[in-house]
Amino acid sequence: MPRITRLLPPILIAGLAGAVIALIATSGGSTRTVTVVQPAKGATVPSALPTSLTSTHGMTINQIFRQDGPGVVDIVVTANVNTGGFFGGTQQTQGEGAGVVYNKSGDILTDEHVVAGATSVTVTFEDGYKVGAKVVGSDPSTDVAVIHVNAPASQLHPIPLADSSTAQVGDPVVAIGSPFSFPETVTSGIVSAVGRSITAPNQFEITGAIQTDAAINPGNSGGPLLDANGHVLGLADQIDTNNTTPSGEGSSSGVGFAIPANMVAHIANEIIAGRPVRHSYVGVSLNAESTGGAQIQSVAPSSPASGAGLQRGDLITAINGKAISSTQQFIETVDTYPPGQTVTLTVKRGGSTLHIRLKLGTRPSSPPTGG
């Protein structure tokens, strides 16, 4: 059975007796095996046609690496992990991931699970320049984080973000990261699928993920998945695998997932601007396989859905008149509205069609039991 693993390999700090410590999501990462919107200001948006269908084939892998390698960094995070047990306690661990230089101000994009619970963060650039970093902010609902370094402008080589909504199956991609502690490792493949759903560190759903067969492994987390123009199509996040290393870490089986660049840019811009990242909340669990709408499986107590009178079995077919054909489309559409806004849901219940007004709440830190 395939396992889901986030891509942050734990490295036990020297002198800690060599015990195997699995990082948890709140303290620097996870070794759970799927072993794993706007473009940024100034970003160059490629043609709406996928690279595979244009008259040129984009850049070579070597050209992409020479152009973008200086904008990819290695990130080592020290964190205190709760060891549990009757008396509790913590143990210090290190985890390693990657990141993408976002701007000349020193902001760097990475995954939230790479820096979660960090007590210290060290960034190493392609040329070996090393500097401490601070976590500016993160969002466990999308697994996006921003860290900041005070580094000379000559060290900062921002990589433009692509318009990830134009990604199509078959488009060539290149990944750069630090798999198994080998920084600046380059792999390549194609976009295998778009519009996938993966699980965020806080157990909510991340929609619109990009699937790829490019080899990504623990240590690739937060590193870029690049299109044929060398622009960031997404951040490597998770892999689905049946393979494990002798230490129990998941390894690539050719099914990897990246957080789409449009989502990354939106969240990063909020964090950098100092605004809290908030997601709208309805308070329902949905049937992932429903068609013709989003079918409710359960309603969380004391949620906006409960207050509005939504029921198990209801099929939501539109939001404010916009047709909803699937569970993923419902989640994506809800997230375009701010918390506090009132929306009208078109709902099929039995043989009737209802129009239910619902005031969106703010997503809690984790999904409540029962919704």
JOFENVEN-V825518 format. One line per field, one symbol per residue. phi: phi as a letter, one per 40 degrees, with the letter a starting at -180 (. if undefined). psi: psi as a letter, one per 40 degrees, with the letter a starting at -180 (. if undefined). A space follows every 10 residues. Layout:
phi: ???
psi: ???
This chain:
phi: .cbbbccbcc bccdgbggcc bccbccahia bdccdf.bcd dgccccdccc dcbccbbgcc cccccccbdc cbbcbbbcac bccggccghb bcbbbbabab ccacchcbca cdccbdgcba bbbbcdcgcb acbbcciabc cbgbabbbbc bddcccbcbc cccccccbdh ccbbbbabcf gbcgcbbaab ccabgcbbcc dcgcbccgcc cacccbadhc dgccbbcccg cccabdbabb abcbcdcgcc bcbgbbbbcc cccdcccccc cccgcccbbc bbgbbbcccc bgibcccabc cfcdccccgc bdgcbcbabf gccbbacccc cccdccbcdg ccbbccbcbg cbbbbbcbcc cbdccacccg a
psi: hiihhifhhh hhihefeeih hhiidefeai fhggf.hiii heihhiidhi deeieifaii dddddddede ehihhhhhih hheaideaii ihiiihaiih hdieeehhia idedehehdi hhhhideehh iiiihdiihe defhihihig iideehgihi higeeehihe hiihihafhf fgifhhiiai hdiifihihi deeihhieih iiehhiihee heiihiaeee ihdihhdiih ieiiideeii iheegiiihi dddddddddd ddeeihhhii hdfiiihdei ieahhhdihh ifiddddeei iheihheihf ehhheidddd ddddeeiiie ihihhhhhhb eihihhhhhh ahhidihihe .
